[in-house]
Amino acid sequence: MSKKIYTHGEYFEKNQTWHIEDSPWKTEQLMKIIKRNQLRPASICEVGCGAGEILNQLYYQLPQNIKFTGYEISPQAYALCQKKEKERLQFHLKNLVDNKEAFFDLLLAIDLIEHIENCFGFLRDLHKKAEYKIFHIPLELSVQTVLRSKPIIKSRQDVGHIHYFTKETAMAILEDTGYKILDYFFTGTSIDLPVNSFQTLLARFPRIVMYKFNKDIAVRLFGGYSLMILAR
């Protein structure tokens, strides 16, 4: 598994929408953490922006003084981004960490670090690129995924995930690479988004019920959640 699956088109062949259908929901979660922490950035960058739809959604929901920039290494995704460019919304077919001068008020890394081979080095490089950072990280390690194993292998084959996290390991890798965590919450990826299997649909009920009693135990047992993190 390497970045060639993104630059040579293999990922696009398997995911031709580049998950654009999930962007409104992801934007909703981003707006939640931005508002509750009263962030007022003048510049926002998304690294690994895919089809660019999250930035496009934020463009219409945040104040009109904000400049938005997206970085993407996939030519196929970049082609989708270019259709959304506007005066305050620009995209680059480039790795952000290669741009030595780039610096932003807020940086977004949404469902990204699980794809990066050297995620420790990548996170250290990202730390220098913005004052505030927001991460969205799928929590794919749970009791049920370890017992079944198939969901983890499927995410590797279908969407290129090569690292798998719990809440604790996701937060630890950020702290280990120099970040200070300011806020976080779980997001219900398998609860709120459409499901593509009967097994996932069946798992919704116990996930929802247990989550009402104890969020951490529900996520640890059943999975199906991600972690939204604000850090500096």
C-alpha positions as protocol buffer text, in pm:
chain_id: "A"
residue {
  index: 1
  type: MET
  ca { x: 0 y: 0 z: 0 }
}
residue {
  index: 2
  type: SER
  ca { x: 148 y: 337 z: -100 }
}
residue {
  index: 3
  type: LYS
  ca { x: 47 y: 679 z: -222 }
}
residue {
  index: 4
  type: LYS
  ca { x: 50 y: 538 z: -577 }
}
residue {
  index: 5
  type: ILE
  ca { x: -307 y: 415 z: -525 }
}
residue {
  index: 6
  type: TYR
  ca { x: -409 y: 783 z: -503 }
}
residue {
  index: 7
  type: THR
  ca { x: -177 y: 929 z: -768 }
}
residue {
  index: 8
  type: HIS
  ca { x: -218 y: 650 z: -1027 }
}
residue {
  index: 9
  type: GLY
  ca { x: -597 y: 624 z: -1014 }
}
residue {
  index: 10
  type: GLU
  ca { x: -653 y: 296 z: -828 }
}
residue {
  index: 11
  type: TYR
  ca { x: -839 y: 466 z: -543 }
}
residue {
  index: 12
  type: PHE
  ca { x: -1057 y: 659 z: -788 }
}
residue {
  index: 13
  type: GLU
  ca { x: -1155 y: 338 z: -966 }
}
residue {
  index: 14
  type: LYS
  ca { x: -1297 y: 201 z: -639 }
}
residue {
  index: 15
  type: ASN
  ca { x: -1438 y: 531 z: -507 }
}
residue {
  index: 16
  type: GLN
  ca { x: -1542 y: 743 z: -803 }
}
residue {
  index: 17
  type: THR
  ca { x: -1747 y: 993 z: -601 }
}
residue {
  index: 18
  type: TRP
  ca { x: -1452 y: 1036 z: -365 }
}
residue {
  index: 19
  type: HIS
  ca { x: -1712 y: 1016 z: -83 }
}
residue {
  index: 20
  type: ILE
  ca { x: -1866 y: 1348 z: -179 }
}
residue {
  index: 21
  type: GLU
  ca { x: -2202 y: 1218 z: -52 }
}
residue {
  index: 22
  type: ASP
  ca { x: -2068 y: 1223 z: 306 }
}
residue {
  index: 23
  type: SER
  ca { x: -1944 y: 1582 z: 286 }
}
residue {
  index: 24
  type: PRO
  ca { x: -2259 y: 1760 z: 414 }
}
residue {
  index: 25
  type: TRP
  ca { x: -2257 y: 1543 z: 727 }
}
residue {
  index: 26
  type: LYS
  ca { x: -1883 y: 1593 z: 783 }
}
residue {
  index: 27
  type: THR
  ca { x: -1929 y: 1967 z: 737 }
}
residue {
  index: 28
  type: GLU
  ca { x: -2203 y: 1962 z: 1000 }
}
residue {
  index: 29
  type: GLN
  ca { x: -1961 y: 1800 z: 1248 }
}
residue {
  index: 30
  type: LEU
  ca { x: -1693 y: 2056 z: 1162 }
}
residue {
  index: 31
  type: MET
  ca { x: -1933 y: 2344 z: 1215 }
}
residue {
  index: 32
  type: LYS
  ca { x: -2018 y: 2200 z: 1556 }
}
residue {
  index: 33
  type: ILE
  ca { x: -1659 y: 2197 z: 1680 }
}
residue {
  index: 34
  type: ILE
  ca { x: -1580 y: 2536 z: 1521 }
}
residue {
  index: 35
  type: LYS
  ca { x: -1881 y: 2703 z: 1684 }
}
residue {
  index: 36
  type: ARG
  ca { x: -1847 y: 2551 z: 2029 }
}
residue {
  index: 37
  type: ASN
  ca { x: -1482 y: 2661 z: 2044 }
}
residue {
  index: 38
  type: GLN
  ca { x: -1560 y: 3004 z: 1899 }
}
residue {
  index: 39
  type: LEU
  ca { x: -1296 y: 2975 z: 1628 }
}
residue {
  index: 40
  type: ARG
  ca { x: -1276 y: 3274 z: 1394 }
}
residue {
  index: 41
  type: PRO
  ca { x: -1016 y: 3184 z: 1132 }
}
residue {
  index: 42
  type: ALA
  ca { x: -934 y: 3409 z: 840 }
}
residue {
  index: 43
  type: SER
  ca { x: -777 y: 3119 z: 648 }
}
residue {
  index: 44
  type: ILE
  ca { x: -873 y: 2751 z: 637 }
}
residue {
  index: 45
  type: CYS
  ca { x: -681 y: 2474 z: 464 }
}
residue {
  index: 46
  type: GLU
  ca { x: -781 y: 2112 z: 410 }
}
residue {
  index: 47
  type: VAL
  ca { x: -500 y: 1866 z: 344 }
}
residue {
  index: 48
  type: GLY
  ca { x: -607 y: 1562 z: 145 }
}
residue {
  index: 49
  type: CYS
  ca { x: -923 y: 1748 z: 43 }
}
residue {
  index: 50
  type: GLY
  ca { x: -1047 y: 1481 z: -201 }
}
residue {
  index: 51
  type: ALA
  ca { x: -1320 y: 1621 z: -425 }
}
residue {
  index: 52
  type: GLY
  ca { x: -1316 y: 1949 z: -231 }
}
residue {
  index: 53
  type: GLU
  ca { x: -1679 y: 1936 z: -126 }
}
residue {
  index: 54
  type: ILE
  ca { x: -1615 y: 1992 z: 248 }
}
residue {
  index: 55
  type: LEU
  ca { x: -1439 y: 2321 z: 175 }
}
residue {
  index: 56
  type: ASN
  ca { x: -1713 y: 2407 z: -74 }
}
residue {
  index: 57
  type: GLN
  ca { x: -1978 y: 2352 z: 194 }
}
residue {
  index: 58
  type: LEU
  ca { x: -1782 y: 2555 z: 452 }
}
residue {
  index: 59
  type: TYR
  ca { x: -1745 y: 2834 z: 196 }
}
residue {
  index: 60
  type: TYR
  ca { x: -2122 y: 2892 z: 204 }
}
residue {
  index: 61
  type: GLN
  ca { x: -2166 y: 2846 z: 581 }
}
residue {
  index: 62
  type: LEU
  ca { x: -1881 y: 3053 z: 727 }
}
residue {
  index: 63
  type: PRO
  ca { x: -1817 y: 3430 z: 709 }
}
residue {
  index: 64
  type: GLN
  ca { x: -1727 y: 3582 z: 373 }
}
residue {
  index: 65
  type: ASN
  ca { x: -1387 y: 3710 z: 483 }
}
residue {
  index: 66
  type: ILE
  ca { x: -1237 y: 3358 z: 503 }
}
residue {
  index: 67
  type: LYS
  ca { x: -997 y: 3226 z: 240 }
}
residue {
  index: 68
  type: PHE
  ca { x: -1017 y: 2851 z: 174 }
}
residue {
  index: 69
  type: THR
  ca { x: -735 y: 2638 z: 30 }
}
residue {
  index: 70
  type: GLY
  ca { x: -731 y: 2268 z: -51 }
}
residue {
  index: 71
  type: TYR
  ca { x: -433 y: 2042 z: -113 }
}
residue {
  index: 72
  type: GLU
  ca { x: -470 y: 1705 z: -288 }
}
residue {
  index: 73
  type: ILE
  ca { x: -217 y: 1463 z: -443 }
}
residue {
  index: 74
  type: SER
  ca { x: -464 y: 1269 z: -661 }
}
residue {
  index: 75
  type: PRO
  ca { x: -504 y: 1407 z: -1016 }
}
residue {
  index: 76
  type: GLN
  ca { x: -850 y: 1249 z: -1036 }
}
residue {
  index: 77
  type: ALA
  ca { x: -970 y: 1417 z: -715 }
}
residue {
  index: 78
  type: TYR
  ca { x: -808 y: 1744 z: -815 }
}
residue {
  index: 79
  type: ALA
  ca { x: -1008 y: 1741 z: -1139 }
}
residue {
  index: 80
  type: LEU
  ca { x: -1324 y: 1729 z: -927 }
}
residue {
  index: 81
  type: CYS
  ca { x: -1195 y: 2010 z: -704 }
}
residue {
  index: 82
  type: GLN
  ca { x: -1124 y: 2248 z: -990 }
}
residue {
  index: 83
  type: LYS
  ca { x: -1493 y: 2269 z: -1078 }
}
residue {
  index: 84
  type: LYS
  ca { x: -1558 y: 2425 z: -736 }
}
residue {
  index: 85
  type: GLU
  ca { x: -1292 y: 2697 z: -743 }
}
residue {
  index: 86
  type: LYS
  ca { x: -1403 y: 3052 z: -662 }
}
residue {
  index: 87
  type: GLU
  ca { x: -1240 y: 3379 z: -564 }
}
residue {
  index: 88
  type: ARG
  ca { x: -1187 y: 3268 z: -201 }
}
residue {
  index: 89
  type: LEU
  ca { x: -1165 y: 2895 z: -268 }
}
residue {
  index: 90
  type: GLN
  ca { x: -856 y: 2756 z: -439 }
}
residue {
  index: 91
  type: PHE
  ca { x: -711 y: 2407 z: -481 }
}
residue {
  index: 92
  type: HIS
  ca { x: -359 y: 2276 z: -544 }
}
residue {
  index: 93
  type: LEU
  ca { x: -241 y: 1945 z: -689 }
}
residue {
  index: 94
  type: LYS
  ca { x: 39 y: 1928 z: -437 }
}
residue {
  index: 95
  type: ASN
  ca { x: 144 y: 1786 z: -101 }
}
residue {
  index: 96
  type: LEU
  ca { x: 96 y: 2061 z: 158 }
}
residue {
  index: 97
  type: VAL
  ca { x: 409 y: 1964 z: 352 }
}
residue {
  index: 98
  type: ASP
  ca { x: 617 y: 2040 z: 41 }
}
residue {
  index: 99
  type: ASN
  ca { x: 502 y: 2404 z: 52 }
}
residue {
  index: 100
  type: LYS
  ca { x: 750 y: 2547 z: 300 }
}
residue {
  index: 101
  type: GLU
  ca { x: 585 y: 2891 z: 318 }
}
residue {
  index: 102
  type: ALA
  ca { x: 225 y: 2777 z: 373 }
}
residue {
  index: 103
  type: PHE
  ca { x: 64 y: 2865 z: 706 }
}
residue {
  index: 104
  type: PHE
  ca { x: -305 y: 2890 z: 798 }
}
residue {
  index: 105
  type: ASP
  ca { x: -525 y: 2983 z: 1092 }
}
residue {
  index: 106
  type: LEU
  ca { x: -705 y: 2648 z: 1077 }
}
residue {
  index: 107
  type: LEU
  ca { x: -603 y: 2320 z: 914 }
}
residue {
  index: 108
  type: LEU
  ca { x: -839 y: 2028 z: 847 }
}
residue {
  index: 109
  type: ALA
  ca { x: -729 y: 1666 z: 818 }
}
residue {
  index: 110
  type: ILE
  ca { x: -1055 y: 1478 z: 771 }
}
residue {
  index: 111
  type: ASP
  ca { x: -1038 y: 1098 z: 752 }
}
residue {
  index: 112
  type: LEU
  ca { x: -678 y: 1124 z: 639 }
}
residue {
  index: 113
  type: ILE
  ca { x: -407 y: 1001 z: 876 }
}
residue {
  index: 114
  type: GLU
  ca { x: -527 y: 639 z: 858 }
}
residue {
  index: 115
  type: HIS
  ca { x: -412 y: 647 z: 492 }
}
residue {
  index: 116
  type: ILE
  ca { x: -62 y: 784 z: 551 }
}
residue {
  index: 117
  type: GLU
  ca { x: 225 y: 535 z: 561 }
}
residue {
  index: 118
  type: ASN
  ca { x: 453 y: 749 z: 781 }
}
residue {
  index: 119
  type: CYS
  ca { x: 176 y: 914 z: 979 }
}
residue {
  index: 120
  type: PHE
  ca { x: 410 y: 1018 z: 1262 }
}
residue {
  index: 121
  type: GLY
  ca { x: 636 y: 1218 z: 1030 }
}
residue {
  index: 122
  type: PHE
  ca { x: 336 y: 1356 z: 843 }
}
residue {
  index: 123
  type: LEU
  ca { x: 172 y: 1478 z: 1164 }
}
residue {
  index: 124
  type: ARG
  ca { x: 493 y: 1646 z: 1279 }
}
residue {
  index: 125
  type: ASP
  ca { x: 512 y: 1830 z: 946 }
}
residue {
  index: 126
  type: LEU
  ca { x: 144 y: 1933 z: 965 }
}
residue {
  index: 127
  type: HIS
  ca { x: 192 y: 2077 z: 1312 }
}
residue {
  index: 128
  type: LYS
  ca { x: 396 y: 2362 z: 1163 }
}
residue {
  index: 129
  type: LYS
  ca { x: 128 y: 2454 z: 908 }
}
residue {
  index: 130
  type: ALA
  ca { x: -148 y: 2611 z: 1119 }
}
residue {
  index: 131
  type: GLU
  ca { x: -234 y: 2755 z: 1457 }
}
residue {
  index: 132
  type: TYR
  ca { x: -537 y: 2529 z: 1507 }
}
residue {
  index: 133
  type: LYS
  ca { x: -594 y: 2183 z: 1360 }
}
residue {
  index: 134
  type: ILE
  ca { x: -907 y: 1972 z: 1334 }
}
residue {
  index: 135
  type: PHE
  ca { x: -878 y: 1597 z: 1281 }
}
residue {
  index: 136
  type: HIS
  ca { x: -1151 y: 1345 z: 1205 }
}
residue {
  index: 137
  type: ILE
  ca { x: -1026 y: 993 z: 1270 }
}
residue {
  index: 138
  type: PRO
  ca { x: -1225 y: 668 z: 1228 }
}
residue {
  index: 139
  type: LEU
  ca { x: -1213 y: 445 z: 1536 }
}
residue {
  index: 140
  type: GLU
  ca { x: -1199 y: 109 z: 1361 }
}
residue {
  index: 141
  type: LEU
  ca { x: -1050 y: -95 z: 1645 }
}
residue {
  index: 142
  type: SER
  ca { x: -1325 y: -232 z: 1866 }
}
residue {
  index: 143
  type: VAL
  ca { x: -1412 y: -563 z: 2028 }
}
residue {
  index: 144
  type: GLN
  ca { x: -1642 y: -661 z: 1741 }
}
residue {
  index: 145
  type: THR
  ca { x: -1397 y: -565 z: 1463 }
}
residue {
  index: 146
  type: VAL
  ca { x: -1112 y: -755 z: 1628 }
}
residue {
  index: 147
  type: LEU
  ca { x: -1334 y: -1062 z: 1670 }
}
residue {
  index: 148
  type: ARG
  ca { x: -1463 y: -1048 z: 1311 }
}
residue {
  index: 149
  type: SER
  ca { x: -1149 y: -906 z: 1141 }
}
residue {
  index: 150
  type: LYS
  ca { x: -1336 y: -874 z: 809 }
}
residue {
  index: 151
  type: PRO
  ca { x: -1435 y: -505 z: 857 }
}
residue {
  index: 152
  type: ILE
  ca { x: -1071 y: -403 z: 905 }
}
residue {
  index: 153
  type: ILE
  ca { x: -952 y: -593 z: 597 }
}
residue {
  index: 154
  type: LYS
  ca { x: -1243 y: -450 z: 396 }
}
residue {
  index: 155
  type: SER
  ca { x: -1151 y: -92 z: 487 }
}
residue {
  index: 156
  type: ARG
  ca { x: -793 y: -166 z: 382 }
}
residue {
  index: 157
  type: GLN
  ca { x: -898 y: -306 z: 45 }
}
residue {
  index: 158
  type: ASP
  ca { x: -1180 y: -63 z: -35 }
}
residue {
  index: 159
  type: VAL
  ca { x: -1062 y: 271 z: 103 }
}
residue {
  index: 160
  type: GLY
  ca { x: -691 y: 227 z: 170 }
}
residue {
  index: 161
  type: HIS
  ca { x: -684 y: 240 z: 550 }
}
residue {
  index: 162
  type: ILE
  ca { x: -351 y: 110 z: 679 }
}
residue {
  index: 163
  type: HIS
  ca { x: -369 y: 235 z: 1041 }
}
residue {
  index: 164
  type: TYR
  ca { x: -647 y: 153 z: 1285 }
}
residue {
  index: 165
  type: PHE
  ca { x: -730 y: 350 z: 1597 }
}
residue {
  index: 166
  type: THR
  ca { x: -913 y: 353 z: 1926 }
}
residue {
  index: 167
  type: LYS
  ca { x: -998 y: 682 z: 2096 }
}
residue {
  index: 168
  type: GLU
  ca { x: -693 y: 643 z: 2318 }
}
residue {
  index: 169
  type: THR
  ca { x: -443 y: 564 z: 2040 }
}
residue {
  index: 170
  type: ALA
  ca { x: -580 y: 841 z: 1816 }
}
residue {
  index: 171
  type: MET
  ca { x: -528 y: 1098 z: 2089 }
}
residue {
  index: 172
  type: ALA
  ca { x: -190 y: 949 z: 2185 }
}
residue {
  index: 173
  type: ILE
  ca { x: -46 y: 976 z: 1833 }
}
residue {
  index: 174
  type: LEU
  ca { x: -137 y: 1344 z: 1821 }
}
residue {
  index: 175
  type: GLU
  ca { x: 16 y: 1410 z: 2163 }
}
residue {
  index: 176
  type: ASP
  ca { x: 327 y: 1212 z: 2067 }
}
residue {
  index: 177
  type: THR
  ca { x: 377 y: 1434 z: 1761 }
}
residue {
  index: 178
  type: GLY
  ca { x: 349 y: 1763 z: 1950 }
}
residue {
  index: 179
  type: TYR
  ca { x: -21 y: 1849 z: 1952 }
}
residue {
  index: 180
  type: LYS
  ca { x: -219 y: 1981 z: 2248 }
}
residue {
  index: 181
  type: ILE
  ca { x: -577 y: 1852 z: 2240 }
}
residue {
  index: 182
  type: LEU
  ca { x: -831 y: 2125 z: 2316 }
}
residue {
  index: 183
  type: ASP
  ca { x: -1164 y: 1953 z: 2247 }
}
residue {
  index: 184
  type: TYR
  ca { x: -1306 y: 1631 z: 2104 }
}
residue {
  index: 185
  type: PHE
  ca { x: -1627 y: 1437 z: 2055 }
}
residue {
  index: 186
  type: PHE
  ca { x: -1745 y: 1116 z: 1893 }
}
residue {
  index: 187
  type: THR
  ca { x: -1926 y: 1124 z: 1559 }
}
residue {
  index: 188
  type: GLY
  ca { x: -2167 y: 847 z: 1461 }
}
residue {
  index: 189
  type: THR
  ca { x: -2038 y: 747 z: 1120 }
}
residue {
  index: 190
  type: SER
  ca { x: -2233 y: 419 z: 1115 }
}
residue {
  index: 191
  type: ILE
  ca { x: -2537 y: 575 z: 1287 }
}
residue {
  index: 192
  type: ASP
  ca { x: -2591 y: 893 z: 1085 }
}
residue {
  index: 193
  type: LEU
  ca { x: -2464 y: 792 z: 740 }
}
residue {
  index: 194
  type: PRO
  ca { x: -2634 y: 547 z: 501 }
}
residue {
  index: 195
  type: VAL
  ca { x: -2523 y: 186 z: 548 }
}
residue {
  index: 196
  type: ASN
  ca { x: -2417 y: -52 z: 273 }
}
residue {
  index: 197
  type: SER
  ca { x: -2467 y: -385 z: 449 }
}
residue {
  index: 198
  type: PHE
  ca { x: -2738 y: -563 z: 647 }
}
residue {
  index: 199
  type: GLN
  ca { x: -2489 y: -639 z: 927 }
}
residue {
  index: 200
  type: THR
  ca { x: -2413 y: -270 z: 974 }
}
residue {
  index: 201
  type: LEU
  ca { x: -2784 y: -196 z: 985 }
}
residue {
  index: 202
  type: LEU
  ca { x: -2837 y: -464 z: 1253 }
}
residue {
  index: 203
  type: ALA
  ca { x: -2554 y: -321 z: 1461 }
}
residue {
  index: 204
  type: ARG
  ca { x: -2718 y: 21 z: 1479 }
}
residue {
  index: 205
  type: PHE
  ca { x: -2957 y: -65 z: 1762 }
}
residue {
  index: 206
  type: PRO
  ca { x: -2701 y: -190 z: 2017 }
}
residue {
  index: 207
  type: ARG
  ca { x: -2466 y: 94 z: 1923 }
}
residue {
  index: 208
  type: ILE
  ca { x: -2735 y: 357 z: 1984 }
}
residue {
  index: 209
  type: VAL
  ca { x: -2863 y: 200 z: 2308 }
}
residue {
  index: 210
  type: MET
  ca { x: -2521 y: 147 z: 2464 }
}
residue {
  index: 211
  type: TYR
  ca { x: -2405 y: 493 z: 2356 }
}
residue {
  index: 212
  type: LYS
  ca { x: -2684 y: 650 z: 2564 }
}
residue {
  index: 213
  type: PHE
  ca { x: -2554 y: 474 z: 2875 }
}
residue {
  index: 214
  type: ASN
  ca { x: -2178 y: 498 z: 2824 }
}
residue {
  index: 215
  type: LYS
  ca { x: -2022 y: 651 z: 2513 }
}
residue {
  index: 216
  type: ASP
  ca { x: -1672 y: 515 z: 2565 }
}
residue {
  index: 217
  type: ILE
  ca { x: -1784 y: 158 z: 2627 }
}
residue {
  index: 218
  type: ALA
  ca { x: -2021 y: 166 z: 2329 }
}
residue {
  index: 219
  type: VAL
  ca { x: -1741 y: 280 z: 2097 }
}
residue {
  index: 220
  type: ARG
  ca { x: -1494 y: 30 z: 2244 }
}
residue {
  index: 221
  type: LEU
  ca { x: -1736 y: -262 z: 2213 }
}
residue {
  index: 222
  type: PHE
  ca { x: -1923 y: -199 z: 1889 }
}
residue {
  index: 223
  type: GLY
  ca { x: -1719 y: 53 z: 1691 }
}
residue {
  index: 224
  type: GLY
  ca { x: -1895 y: 249 z: 1417 }
}
residue {
  index: 225
  type: TYR
  ca { x: -1783 y: 587 z: 1547 }
}
residue {
  index: 226
  type: SER
  ca { x: -1512 y: 839 z: 1463 }
}
residue {
  index: 227
  type: LEU
  ca { x: -1337 y: 1105 z: 1669 }
}
residue {
  index: 228
  type: MET
  ca { x: -1345 y: 1477 z: 1591 }
}
residue {
  index: 229
  type: ILE
  ca { x: -1050 y: 1650 z: 1758 }
}
residue {
  index: 230
  type: LEU
  ca { x: -948 y: 2016 z: 1788 }
}
residue {
  index: 231
  type: ALA
  ca { x: -580 y: 2063 z: 1865 }
}
residue {
  index: 232
  type: ARG
  ca { x: -301 y: 2322 z: 1860 }
}
